[in-house]
Amino acid sequence: ITPAFQTVSGLDLTPTNPVTASVVIPPLAPVLLTARIGTLTATTFSVIVNGYTTARSLQSLSFTLTGTSKQTLGQTTVDLSAASTVWFATASSAAFGGQFSVEVPFSLVQPGSSSTTNLTALIYSIAVQAASAQGTSNTLQVLLQ
């Protein structure tokens, strides 16, 4: 970290040879900050997850869907390894540090039926966790109802 000082009027007050400090940020498990529903129709929805990873890498996002009668309807894991590697290797990502925002789309199908039943109405909540080589994040829960 190198300090820079400037007055409101723009006069530079930074010393010629400012003292610098180094900070080591250890690689830790990802942290999820927010999760929310993006698009929502009778048979589709998306979940938008925001967080950060000090290691600048993610392996996966895991989702657990809970029904309106509080039973587990299903679980799925989305592999983010390749996308994470590509994103965090770009110069564009440097300005964001380890921050990430991921939107995962879901499409619901009732087996054996071509009905247009409102299937998203059967889901009460979705729990989401992120994982990296450093460990598993906190869990966030998003209510659909």
Secondary structure as UniProt FT lines:
FT   TURN            8..9
FT   STRAND          31..40
FT   STRAND          44..52
FT   TURN            54..55
FT   STRAND          60..67
FT   TURN            68..69
FT   STRAND          72..79
FT   HELIX           81..89
FT   HELIX           91..94
FT   TURN            95..98
FT   STRAND          99..107
FT   TURN            111..112
FT   HELIX           119..122
FT   STRAND          123..132
FT   TURN            133..134
FT   STRAND          135..136
FT   STRAND          140..143
//
